Amino acid sequence: MIHLYFIGQFVLLGLFYKTLLQNDFQKKIITFSLFFGLLLLVIQYVLEPGLFFKFNLFEIVLTSLLVVVFALLYLYKMLTDSKRYYYITVGIIIYLLASTVLFLVGNLTIGLSKEVRLISWNLNAFFVAVNQLFILYEWKVSFQKKNFVE
């Protein structure tokens, strides 16, 4: 199931950022990255079908870092435009970078004690909560009805 999560997150957030960007070159970068990233994953799973039943770090790193690139492209666009979805974008960048590093470190901690291994999972849970708080704040700022004094 984790493969569906990472690939689904990659595709959905890629399409989300593609709709937010107006520059044709940046849209082409996202389209190419989505296609190329999915192609690499398909090739990897065709060559090694057993990876589908294992924890695939390549998939996590590829999909997460490409989404971070998409978010950074959008953050760059926001320098001159409105700050729409700013907090969600910042939350995604922080969460995906931290999560990717923690997944990479997680494989290195396999031989260590259970307490040490749990630190990376607890940190990941913390960053998930931080990301959710960014999303909540964005919702509050952008979508909550404002009371106007007449």
Backbone as a printed PyTorch tensor [residue, N CA C, xyz], in Angstrom:
tensor([[[  0.8110,  -1.2050,   0.0000],
         [  0.0000,   0.0000,   0.0000],
         [  0.8570,   1.2730,   0.0000]],

        [[  2.0410,   1.1980,   0.5550],
         [  2.8720,   2.4080,   0.6310],
         [  3.2550,   2.8940,  -0.7660]],

        [[  3.3430,   1.9590,  -1.7210],
         [  3.6690,   2.3530,  -3.0920],
         [  2.5520,   3.2220,  -3.6690]],

        [[  1.3150,   2.8390,  -3.4040],
         [  0.1790,   3.6440,  -3.8810],
         [  0.1970,   5.0250,  -3.2470]],

        [[  0.5730,   5.0950,  -1.9710],
         [  0.6330,   6.3900,  -1.2920],
         [  1.6610,   7.3070,  -1.9550]],

        [[  2.8790,   6.8180,  -2.1170],
         [  3.9330,   7.6770,  -2.6540],
         [  3.6940,   8.0310,  -4.1200]],

        [[  3.2700,   7.0610,  -4.9130],
         [  3.0060,   7.3540,  -6.3240],
         [  1.7790,   8.2490,  -6.4610]],

        [[  0.7400,   7.9840,  -5.6760],
         [ -0.4530,   8.8270,  -5.7040],
         [ -0.1520,  10.2530,  -5.2720]],

        [[  0.6320,  10.3900,  -4.2030],
         [  1.0430,  11.7220,  -3.7380],
         [  1.8270,  12.4430,  -4.8240]],

        [[  2.7190,  11.7330,  -5.4750],
         [  3.5470,  12.2940,  -6.5410],
         [  2.6800,  12.8020,  -7.6960]],

        [[  1.7700,  11.9760,  -8.1570],
         [  0.9320,  12.3510,  -9.2940],
         [ -0.0290,  13.4770,  -8.9230]],

        [[ -0.7220,  13.3360,  -7.8000],
         [ -1.7200,  14.3460,  -7.4240],
         [ -1.0840,  15.7050,  -7.1250]],

        [[  0.0100,  15.7080,  -6.3730],
         [  0.6590,  16.9960,  -6.0890],
         [  1.3260,  17.5740,  -7.3360]],

        [[  1.8240,  16.7070,  -8.2050],
         [  2.3750,  17.1950,  -9.4720],
         [  1.3050,  17.8860, -10.3070]],

        [[  0.1380,  17.2660, -10.4020],
         [ -0.9660,  17.8760, -11.1590],
         [ -1.4750,  19.1430, -10.4700]],

        [[ -1.4880,  19.1290,  -9.1340],
         [ -1.8990,  20.3080,  -8.3680],
         [ -0.9860,  21.4970,  -8.6920]],

        [[  0.3190,  21.2870,  -8.6190],
         [  1.2460,  22.3830,  -8.8950],
         [  1.2470,  22.7690, -10.3770]],

        [[  0.9980,  21.8210, -11.2320],
         [  0.9210,  22.1480, -12.6600],
         [ -0.2470,  23.0910, -12.9400]],

        [[ -1.3660,  22.8890, -12.2630],
         [ -2.5160,  23.7780, -12.4670],
         [ -2.2740,  25.1640, -11.8720]],

        [[ -1.4180,  25.2600, -10.8750],
         [ -1.1560,  26.5550, -10.2440],
         [ -0.1610,  27.4060, -11.0320]],

        [[  0.7000,  26.7460, -11.7930],
         [  1.7130,  27.4780, -12.5530],
         [  1.1320,  27.9810, -13.8670]],

        [[  1.6080,  29.1460, -14.2950],
         [  1.1320,  29.7180, -15.5430],
         [  2.2080,  29.7260, -16.6220]],

        [[  3.4480,  29.5900, -16.2380],
         [  4.5580,  29.5810, -17.1720],
         [  4.5820,  28.2390, -17.9080]],

        [[  4.5370,  28.2790, -19.2370],
         [  4.4990,  27.0510, -20.0270],
         [  5.7460,  26.1850, -19.8210]],

        [[  6.9090,  26.8200, -19.6700],
         [  8.1390,  26.0610, -19.4630],
         [  8.0830,  25.2910, -18.1460]],

        [[  7.5940,  25.9430, -17.0820],
         [  7.4790,  25.2720, -15.7930],
         [  6.4550,  24.1420, -15.8420]],

        [[  5.3680,  24.3440, -16.5740],
         [  4.3810,  23.2810, -16.7450],
         [  4.9920,  22.0880, -17.4890]],

        [[  5.8220,  22.3770, -18.4820],
         [  6.4800,  21.3000, -19.2280],
         [  7.4650,  20.5460, -18.3390]],

        [[  8.1380,  21.2690, -17.4550],
         [  9.0560,  20.6100, -16.5100],
         [  8.2780,  19.6240, -15.6490]],

        [[  7.1380,  20.0410, -15.1360],
         [  6.3380,  19.1530, -14.2880],
         [  5.8060,  17.9730, -15.0910]],

        [[  5.2920,  18.2200, -16.2760],
         [  4.7720,  17.1320, -17.1140],
         [  5.8710,  16.1270, -17.4390]],

        [[  7.0250,  16.6280, -17.8400],
         [  8.1470,  15.7360, -18.1450],
         [  8.5770,  14.9550, -16.9110]],

        [[  8.6660,  15.6270, -15.7700],
         [  9.0900,  14.9680, -14.5300],
         [  8.0980,  13.8930, -14.1080]],

        [[  6.7990,  14.1840, -14.2360],
         [  5.7890,  13.1740, -13.9130],
         [  5.9470,  11.9520, -14.8180]],

        [[  6.0490,  12.1980, -16.0990],
         [  6.1940,  11.0990, -17.0510],
         [  7.4810,  10.3220, -16.8080]],

        [[  8.5960,  11.0280, -16.6910],
         [  9.9000,  10.3810, -16.5220],
         [  9.9780,   9.6380, -15.1930]],

        [[  9.4610,  10.2420, -14.1240],
         [  9.4700,   9.5830, -12.8140],
         [  8.6550,   8.3020, -12.8240]],

        [[  7.4630,   8.3630, -13.4070],
         [  6.6240,   7.1600, -13.4910],
         [  7.2670,   6.1080, -14.3910]],

        [[  7.8880,   6.5450, -15.4830],
         [  8.5680,   5.6140, -16.3720],
         [  9.7140,   4.8980, -15.6430]],

        [[ 10.5030,   5.6460, -14.8850],
         [ 11.5890,   5.0270, -14.1150],
         [ 11.0510,   3.9940, -13.1300]],

        [[  9.9520,   4.3170, -12.4690],
         [  9.3790,   3.3740, -11.5050],
         [  8.8290,   2.1320, -12.1990]],

        [[  8.1690,   2.3100, -13.3300],
         [  7.6590,   1.1580, -14.0770],
         [  8.8170,   0.2620, -14.5090]],

        [[  9.8790,   0.8620, -15.0390],
         [ 11.0520,   0.0820, -15.4630],
         [ 11.6370,  -0.6650, -14.2760]],

        [[ 11.7490,   0.0090, -13.1470],
         [ 12.3160,  -0.6350, -11.9620],
         [ 11.4570,  -1.8210, -11.5160]],

        [[ 10.1440,  -1.6470, -11.5140],
         [  9.2720,  -2.7360, -11.0790],
         [  9.1900,  -3.8630, -12.1070]],

        [[  9.3650,  -3.5630, -13.3850],
         [  9.3980,  -4.6160, -14.4070],
         [ 10.6830,  -5.4310, -14.2670]],

        [[ 11.8050,  -4.7470, -14.0470],
         [ 13.0850,  -5.4450, -13.9040],
         [ 13.1980,  -6.2010, -12.5870]],

        [[ 12.6050,  -5.6590, -11.5280],
         [ 12.6520,  -6.2900, -10.2050],
         [ 11.2600,  -6.2950,  -9.5830]],

        [[ 10.3930,  -7.2270,  -9.9860],
         [  9.0260,  -7.2450,  -9.4580],
         [  8.9540,  -7.4710,  -7.9510]],

        [[  9.9720,  -8.0850,  -7.3910],
         [ 10.0030,  -8.3220,  -5.9460],
         [ 10.0340,  -7.0400,  -5.1330]],

        [[ 10.4750,  -5.9430,  -5.7390],
         [ 10.5030,  -4.6540,  -5.0420],
         [  9.1030,  -4.1710,  -4.6690]],

        [[  8.1200,  -4.6600,  -5.4080],
         [  6.7470,  -4.2410,  -5.1050],
         [  6.3150,  -4.6940,  -3.7200]],

        [[  6.9670,  -5.7250,  -3.1950],
         [  6.6240,  -6.2570,  -1.8760],
         [  7.6390,  -5.8560,  -0.8190]],

        [[  8.5050,  -4.9090,  -1.1550],
         [  9.5320,  -4.4360,  -0.2310],
         [  9.4450,  -2.9230,  -0.0890]],

        [[ 10.1750,  -2.4200,   0.8710],
         [ 10.3090,  -0.9920,   1.1150],
         [ 11.2630,  -0.4360,   0.0670]],

        [[ 10.7770,   0.3930,  -0.8440],
         [ 11.5590,   0.8660,  -1.9780],
         [ 12.0250,   2.3050,  -1.7360]],

        [[ 13.2510,   2.4480,  -1.2930],
         [ 13.7900,   3.7810,  -1.0150],
         [ 13.9170,   4.6350,  -2.2680]],

        [[ 14.2440,   4.0120,  -3.3920],
         [ 14.3600,   4.7730,  -4.6350],
         [ 13.0300,   5.4550,  -4.9660]],

        [[ 11.9410,   4.7280,  -4.8150],
         [ 10.6150,   5.2820,  -5.0890],
         [ 10.3210,   6.4630,  -4.1580]],

        [[ 10.6330,   6.3060,  -2.8970],
         [ 10.3700,   7.3640,  -1.9120],
         [ 11.1850,   8.6050,  -2.2370]],

        [[ 12.4640,   8.4260,  -2.4850],
         [ 13.3420,   9.5680,  -2.7660],
         [ 12.9450,  10.2430,  -4.0730]],

        [[ 12.7170,   9.4590,  -5.1100],
         [ 12.3680,  10.0220,  -6.4160],
         [ 11.0720,  10.8240,  -6.3510]],

        [[ 10.0190,  10.2070,  -5.8400],
         [  8.7230,  10.8840,  -5.8350],
         [  8.7170,  12.0860,  -4.8930]],

        [[  9.3130,  11.9420,  -3.7280],
         [  9.3020,  13.0390,  -2.7570],
         [ 10.1260,  14.2300,  -3.2270]],

        [[ 11.3110,  13.9690,  -3.7430],
         [ 12.1600,  15.0820,  -4.1670],
         [ 11.6130,  15.7780,  -5.4070]],

        [[ 10.9630,  15.0290,  -6.2920],
         [ 10.3410,  15.6920,  -7.4370],
         [  9.1770,  16.5760,  -6.9980]],

        [[  8.4120,  16.1380,  -6.0160],
         [  7.3320,  16.9870,  -5.4960],
         [  7.9250,  18.2350,  -4.8340]],

        [[  9.0500,  18.0900,  -4.1480],
         [  9.7160,  19.2590,  -3.5620],
         [ 10.1460,  20.2250,  -4.6720]],

        [[ 10.6480,  19.7100,  -5.7750],
         [ 11.0150,  20.5640,  -6.9130],
         [  9.7840,  21.2950,  -7.4470]],

        [[  8.6530,  20.5810,  -7.5630],
         [  7.4150,  21.2190,  -8.0250],
         [  7.0130,  22.3350,  -7.0750]],

        [[  7.0860,  22.0620,  -5.7780],
         [  6.7080,  23.0610,  -4.7760],
         [  7.6570,  24.2610,  -4.8270]],

        [[  8.9410,  24.0060,  -5.0460],
         [  9.8990,  25.1110,  -5.1440],
         [  9.6490,  25.9580,  -6.3950]],

        [[  9.2670,  25.3120,  -7.4920],
         [  8.8980,  26.0750,  -8.6910],
         [  7.7190,  27.0020,  -8.3910]],

        [[  6.7490,  26.4780,  -7.6680],
         [  5.5900,  27.2940,  -7.3300],
         [  5.9680,  28.3940,  -6.3380]],

        [[  6.8400,  28.0850,  -5.3850],
         [  7.3030,  29.0990,  -4.4330],
         [  8.0290,  30.2210,  -5.1780]],

        [[  8.8080,  29.8650,  -6.1770],
         [  9.4970,  30.8580,  -7.0140],
         [  8.4780,  31.7390,  -7.7370]],

        [[  7.4170,  31.1270,  -8.2540],
         [  6.3650,  31.8850,  -8.9290],
         [  5.7090,  32.8760,  -7.9680]],

        [[  5.5790,  32.4750,  -6.7050],
         [  4.9190,  33.3320,  -5.7210],
         [  5.7320,  34.5710,  -5.3630]],

        [[  6.9800,  34.6360,  -5.7640],
         [  7.7750,  35.8310,  -5.4910],
         [  7.1750,  37.0630,  -6.1540]],

        [[  6.5520,  36.8640,  -7.3050],
         [  5.9800,  37.9980,  -8.0320],
         [  4.4560,  37.9770,  -8.0680]],

        [[  3.8410,  36.8750,  -7.6520],
         [  2.3830,  36.7450,  -7.6950],
         [  1.8130,  36.7270,  -6.2790]],

        [[  0.5400,  36.4160,  -6.2150],
         [ -0.1290,  36.3220,  -4.9200],
         [  0.3910,  35.1130,  -4.1500]],

        [[  0.1710,  35.1340,  -2.8670],
         [  0.6620,  34.0820,  -1.9770],
         [ -0.3950,  32.9990,  -1.7490]],

        [[ -1.0660,  32.5870,  -2.8110],
         [ -2.0870,  31.5570,  -2.7170],
         [ -1.4320,  30.2040,  -2.4670]],

        [[ -1.9060,  29.4650,  -1.4790],
         [ -1.3930,  28.1490,  -1.0700],
         [  0.0490,  28.2150,  -0.5850]],

        [[  0.4350,  29.3420,  -0.0460],
         [  1.8080,  29.5230,   0.4470],
         [  2.1120,  28.5720,   1.5960]],

        [[  1.2470,  28.5130,   2.5890],
         [  1.5140,  27.7070,   3.7790],
         [  1.4800,  26.2120,   3.4630]],

        [[  0.5830,  25.8070,   2.5790],
         [  0.5620,  24.4030,   2.1720],
         [  1.8750,  24.0460,   1.4760]],

        [[  2.3500,  24.9230,   0.6200],
         [  3.5890,  24.6750,  -0.1110],
         [  4.7790,  24.5870,   0.8370]],

        [[  4.8530,  25.4970,   1.7860],
         [  5.9460,  25.4580,   2.7570],
         [  5.8640,  24.1880,   3.5960]],

        [[  4.6570,  23.8240,   4.0170],
         [  4.4720,  22.5970,   4.7950],
         [  4.8930,  21.3630,   4.0190]],

        [[  4.5400,  21.3090,   2.7480],
         [  4.9140,  20.1590,   1.9090],
         [  6.4300,  20.0770,   1.7650]],

        [[  7.0780,  21.2080,   1.5490],
         [  8.5390,  21.2040,   1.4010],
         [  9.2020,  20.7150,   2.6860]],

        [[  8.8030,  21.2650,   3.8160],
         [  9.3990,  20.8590,   5.0960],
         [  9.1530,  19.3820,   5.3620]],

        [[  7.8940,  18.9530,   5.2120],
         [  7.5540,  17.5610,   5.5080],
         [  8.2740,  16.5840,   4.5780]],

        [[  8.2330,  16.8260,   3.2760],
         [  8.8240,  15.8590,   2.3520],
         [ 10.3460,  15.7920,   2.4640]],

        [[ 10.9930,  16.9180,   2.6860],
         [ 12.4490,  16.8710,   2.8740],
         [ 12.8160,  16.1170,   4.1480]],

        [[ 12.1280,  16.4490,   5.2380],
         [ 12.4110,  15.7690,   6.5060],
         [ 12.0570,  14.2910,   6.4330]],

        [[ 10.9200,  13.9840,   5.8550],
         [ 10.4710,  12.6000,   5.7500],
         [ 11.4300,  11.7750,   4.8990]],

        [[ 11.8980,  12.3320,   3.7980],
         [ 12.8240,  11.6140,   2.9280],
         [ 14.1230,  11.3080,   3.6590]],

        [[ 14.6450,  12.2870,   4.3700],
         [ 15.8740,  12.0670,   5.1400],
         [ 15.6370,  11.0060,   6.2110]],

        [[ 14.4950,  11.0640,   6.8850],
         [ 14.2120,  10.0870,   7.9310],
         [ 14.0360,   8.6730,   7.3710]],

        [[ 13.4390,   8.5390,   6.1900],
         [ 13.3320,   7.2190,   5.5760],
         [ 14.7090,   6.6800,   5.1930]],

        [[ 15.5670,   7.5570,   4.6880],
         [ 16.9270,   7.1280,   4.3510],
         [ 17.6940,   6.7070,   5.5950]],

        [[ 17.5670,   7.4670,   6.6610],
         [ 18.2450,   7.1470,   7.9140],
         [ 17.6270,   5.9000,   8.5510]],

        [[ 16.3240,   5.7030,   8.3320],
         [ 15.6290,   4.5520,   8.9070],
         [ 16.2600,   3.2320,   8.5210]],

        [[ 16.7210,   3.1070,   7.2900],
         [ 17.3800,   1.8680,   6.8710],
         [ 18.7360,   1.6830,   7.5430]],

        [[ 19.3710,   2.7850,   7.9010],
         [ 20.6650,   2.6850,   8.5700],
         [ 20.5200,   2.2750,  10.0380]],

        [[ 19.3610,   2.4970,  10.6150],
         [ 19.1620,   2.2070,  12.0400],
         [ 18.6110,   0.8070,  12.3000]],

        [[ 18.5090,  -0.0180,  11.2840],
         [ 17.9310,  -1.3580,  11.4440],
         [ 18.6900,  -2.1750,  12.4900]],

        [[ 19.9910,  -2.0800,  12.5200],
         [ 20.7930,  -2.8570,  13.4630],
         [ 20.8670,  -2.2620,  14.8610]],

        [[ 20.2850,  -1.1060,  15.0640],
         [ 20.3590,  -0.4400,  16.3650],
         [ 19.2040,  -0.8690,  17.2660]],

        [[ 19.2180,  -0.3960,  18.4990],
         [ 18.1790,  -0.7740,  19.4650],
         [ 16.8140,  -0.2400,  19.0510]],

        [[ 15.7830,  -0.8250,  19.6190],
         [ 14.4080,  -0.4520,  19.2750],
         [ 14.1320,   1.0150,  19.6200]],

        [[ 14.6720,   1.4950,  20.7210],
         [ 14.4570,   2.8800,  21.1350],
         [ 15.0460,   3.8630,  20.1250]],

        [[ 16.2230,   3.5450,  19.6330],
         [ 16.8760,   4.4210,  18.6550],
         [ 16.1050,   4.3990,  17.3350]],

        [[ 15.6200,   3.2350,  16.9470],
         [ 14.8480,   3.1320,  15.7100],
         [ 13.5480,   3.9150,  15.7940]],

        [[ 12.9440,   3.9440,  16.9610],
         [ 11.6750,   4.6470,  17.1220],
         [ 11.8240,   6.1670,  17.0320]],

        [[ 13.0260,   6.6550,  17.2720],
         [ 13.2460,   8.1040,  17.1940],
         [ 12.9070,   8.6180,  15.7970]],

        [[ 13.3660,   7.9220,  14.7630],
         [ 13.0940,   8.4010,  13.3990],
         [ 11.6020,   8.3430,  13.0880]],

        [[ 10.8970,   7.3160,  13.5570],
         [  9.4610,   7.2320,  13.3030],
         [  8.7030,   8.3050,  14.0750]],

        [[  9.1450,   8.5980,  15.2980],
         [  8.5090,   9.6720,  16.0760],
         [  8.7580,  11.0350,  15.4380]],

        [[  9.9610,  11.2380,  14.9260],
         [ 10.2530,  12.4940,  14.2210],
         [  9.3910,  12.6270,  12.9690]],

        [[  9.2000,  11.5220,  12.2540],
         [  8.3490,  11.5540,  11.0690],
         [  6.9120,  11.9050,  11.4560]],

        [[  6.4300,  11.3240,  12.5460],
         [  5.0800,  11.6460,  13.0210],
         [  4.9790,  13.1240,  13.3920]],

        [[  6.0290,  13.6660,  13.9830],
         [  6.0560,  15.0860,  14.3140],
         [  5.9480,  15.9350,  13.0420]],

        [[  6.7040,  15.5760,  12.0060],
         [  6.6550,  16.3530,  10.7630],
         [  5.3280,  16.1950,  10.0300]],

        [[  4.6890,  15.0520,  10.1670],
         [  3.3380,  14.8970,   9.6180],
         [  2.4000,  15.8780,  10.3110]],

        [[  2.5050,  15.9620,  11.6450],
         [  1.6610,  16.8930,  12.4040],
         [  1.9510,  18.3440,  12.0120]],

        [[  3.2180,  18.6840,  11.8320],
         [  3.5840,  20.0410,  11.4020],
         [  2.9720,  20.3370,  10.0350]],

        [[  3.0490,  19.3900,   9.1190],
         [  2.4580,  19.5740,   7.7940],
         [  0.9480,  19.7840,   7.9060]],

        [[  0.2910,  19.0130,   8.7540],
         [ -1.1520,  19.1670,   8.9390],
         [ -1.4930,  20.5310,   9.5370]],

        [[ -0.6440,  21.0340,  10.4220],
         [ -0.8720,  22.3740,  10.9920],
         [ -0.7210,  23.4610,   9.9260]],

        [[  0.2360,  23.2970,   9.0130],
         [  0.3670,  24.2440,   7.9030],
         [ -0.8840,  24.2280,   7.0310]],

        [[ -1.4040,  23.0280,   6.7650],
         [ -2.6190,  22.9120,   5.9530],
         [ -3.7970,  23.5430,   6.6780]],

        [[ -3.9170,  23.3060,   7.9680],
         [ -5.0000,  23.8980,   8.7550],
         [ -4.9030,  25.4230,   8.7510]],

        [[ -3.7020,  25.9360,   8.9190],
         [ -3.5260,  27.3880,   8.9190],
         [ -3.8680,  27.9800,   7.5500]],

        [[ -3.4670,  27.2940,   6.4910],
         [ -3.8070,  27.7530,   5.1350],
         [ -5.3230,  27.7930,   4.9590]],

        [[ -5.9850,  26.7600,   5.4370],
         [ -7.4440,  26.7250,   5.3350],
         [ -8.0440,  27.9010,   6.1010]],

        [[ -7.5400,  28.1450,   7.3060],
         [ -8.0600,  29.2420,   8.1210],
         [ -7.8530,  30.5880,   7.4350]],

        [[ -6.6730,  30.8020,   6.8820],
         [ -6.3580,  32.0690,   6.2300],
         [ -7.1180,  32.2330,   4.9140]],

        [[ -7.2070,  31.1670,   4.1440],
         [ -7.7420,  31.2800,   2.7820],
         [ -9.2360,  31.0210,   2.6490]],

        [[ -9.7550,  30.1150,   3.4300],
         [-11.0960,  29.6480,   3.1500],
         [-12.1290,  29.9220,   4.2520]],

        [[-11.6890,  30.2700,   5.4280],
         [-12.6490,  30.5470,   6.4830],
         [-13.3310,  31.8770,   6.1900]],

        [[-14.6400,  31.9040,   6.4190],
         [-15.3780,  33.1460,   6.1460],
         [-14.8840,  34.2470,   7.0790]],

        [[-14.7030,  35.3990,   6.4940],
         [-14.2440,  36.5510,   7.2640],
         [-15.4600,  37.3970,   7.6310]],

        [[-15.4440,  37.8790,   8.8480],
         [-16.5200,  38.7780,   9.2900],
         [-16.1490,  40.1970,   8.9140]],

        [[-17.0030,  40.8030,   8.1430],
         [-16.7540,  42.1690,   7.7000],
         [-17.5950,  43.1330,   8.5390]],

        [[-16.9640,  44.1560,   8.9990],
         [-17.6590,  45.2040,   9.7550],
         [-18.0930,  46.2630,   8.7630]],

        [[-19.3880,  46.5330,   8.7570],
         [-19.8880,  47.5280,   7.8090],
         [-20.0290,  48.8680,   8.4690]]])
